[in-house]
Amino acid sequence: MTSHRIGVYYAWDRASETAAPLEIIENRFPALFESRRILYPHFEELSDPAQFDQGIAGFLDQILKKNFVAFVEHAAATTGQAVLEIERGGDAGSVVRIDDKTLEAIDTLIIISFDSLRTHQQAGAEEIEAVRSFLAKPGNLLFVCPHHDIGDVDDVAQEERTEIQTEHFLHHGDRTIPPQQRFGGFARTLLAGLGLPIENRFGLHPASEPDGSPSPIKVEHDLDRLGLLSDVPTFNLHPHLPHFVSIGDAAGKMDVLVRQSIDLAAPPHPFTRDGRSTFDALLQSRPGVFGGDLLVGDATLWSSTAGGLESLRRLWTNVVSRGDG
């Protein structure tokens, strides 16, 4: 067993996510019935409306949230302690913010910033200071994990938007994703508040091997001071993964720890036209930036449903048992 105490904070606001109007396809999660229709025959075990909410709430409960069950169970089994799980916003509109009391009970925090930008989730000043105090303690570890930002055309002329969004859509190839789906407002505001503005850009399609397994990641092992990537050859094959960009002062405080290959056989993306064949998949704070350590990676690093699970389990073990033994 390990002595580490783990917390997972889901930064979404359930009430705002589930209330998204179904007649607008952008910037919302799919309803459960939409996932069933598009991916048929997958999820037919969830088809009974008497048992399963067929709306967005059903998708959150029966698909999205369950993606993280394997990690939570693995962490609990490895540490011998229950994982603290918190949802920021509940169905009734209540909000559970990160605070000192919560953080005193753990030494490892994973923030799943799967919140739609549309819902305006922002880290408040007190939350930022609580996290700063948490990071001041040597041995503490924080993962901040947004997901993709697909179809950002806010600064593009109206007549060019459909063409750009179609290009992004064809590149990742996931028909369940709308033309624009932007996540991670809580992560962005928290990181900016810590003096490390970092953006999760695009939804890039990762490369795979001929047998269908994820292609090897490119790890800067000399920078992996915690050994988190020991015996971790791959991440996963979620079809739309973000490239993490350090902005301003963050560029001098964060290192790229892992790069992941892009599927160059996929339809072209503006990012690959510039000659890029990899995206920055995991960032790590440099020594001395905090007493503890901060990493920024994709939310699906903690998911069990996009391939590469054996390798991800090694990552999970390294995180929750780091420094022990």
ABEGO torsion letter per residue (X at the ends): XBABBBBBBBABBAAAAAABBAABABGBBBBAAAAAAAAOABGAAAABAAABBABAAAAAAAAAAAAAAAAAAAAAAAAGBBBBBBBABBAAGBBBBBBAAAAAABABBBBBBABBAAAGBBBBAAAAAAAAAAAABBGBBBBBBBBBBBGBAAABBAAAAAAAAAAAAAAAGBAABBABBBBGAAAAAAAAAAGBBBBBBEBBBBBBBAAGBBBBBBBBAAABAAGAABGBABBBABABBBBBBBBEAAAAABBBABBBBBBAABBBBAAAAAGBABBBABBBBBBGABABBBBBBBAAAABAAAEGAAAAAAAAAAAAABGBX
